[in-house]
Amino acid sequence: MLTAAIDIKPLWETVVAAVIAGLGVTLAFSITILGFTRMADLSREERLPEAFLFGAIGVVSSAVWIAAIVFGVIVMAS
């Protein structure tokens, strides 16, 4: 009787990478929403320095999750 040998290490690495990527992208997208909504609220209150800071946080976190998605597509395509 032949049994298939399953190499657990690559499977485990894939699962861990998927969980980290999923949580990371979700967190970055949540920070994007926080940054842009706080920016809008603060700009209505005419608190422009704080609004600029939250806008910058929104832009940086947007770049993070967009880069993570592009990286994931490139890895899957290769």
KAHUQUI-V629533 format. One record per residue. N is the residue number from 1. PHI is phi in whole degrees, 0 to 359 (NA if undefined). OMEGA is omega as a letter, one per 40 degrees, with the letter a starting at -180 (none if undefined). D_LAST is the distance of its C-alpha to the last C-alpha in Angstrom with 1 decimal. Layout:
BEGIN
N;PHI;OMEGA;D_LAST / N;PHI;OMEGA;D_LAST
END
This chain:
BEGIN
1;NA;i;35.8 / 2;264;i;32.1 / 3;243;i;30.1 / 4;281;i;26.4 / 5;273;i;25.3 / 6;255;i;23.0 / 7;276;a;21.3 / 8;287;a;22.1 / 9;300;i;20.5 / 10;297;i;16.8 / 11;295;i;18.0 / 12;296;i;20.1 / 13;298;i;17.6 / 14;294;i;15.4 / 15;296;a;18.6 / 16;296;i;19.7 / 17;296;i;16.6 / 18;294;i;16.8 / 19;294;i;20.5 / 20;296;i;20.3 / 21;295;i;17.8 / 22;297;i;19.9 / 23;291;a;23.1 / 24;295;i;21.9 / 25;294;i;20.8 / 26;297;i;24.0 / 27;295;i;26.1 / 28;297;i;24.9 / 29;293;i;25.5 / 30;296;i;28.9 / 31;292;i;29.8 / 32;299;i;28.9 / 33;298;i;31.4 / 34;301;a;33.9 / 35;299;a;33.7 / 36;286;i;34.2 / 37;289;i;36.9 / 38;294;i;38.8 / 39;299;i;38.6 / 40;296;i;40.1 / 41;297;a;42.8 / 42;289;i;43.7 / 43;290;i;43.9 / 44;292;i;46.3 / 45;274;a;48.4 / 46;59;i;48.3 / 47;255;a;46.8 / 48;292;i;44.6 / 49;298;i;43.5 / 50;292;i;42.2 / 51;297;i;40.6 / 52;297;i;38.8 / 53;298;i;37.6 / 54;292;i;36.2 / 55;296;i;34.7 / 56;296;i;32.9 / 57;298;i;31.7 / 58;296;a;30.4 / 59;293;a;28.5 / 60;295;a;26.9 / 61;292;i;25.9 / 62;296;i;24.4 / 63;297;a;22.3 / 64;294;a;21.1 / 65;286;i;20.1 / 66;293;i;18.5 / 67;297;i;16.5 / 68;295;i;15.5 / 69;292;i;14.4 / 70;298;i;12.4 / 71;300;i;10.7 / 72;297;i;10.1 / 73;294;i;8.7 / 74;296;i;6.2 / 75;296;a;5.4 / 76;291;a;5.6 / 77;283;a;3.8 / 78;271;none;0.0
END
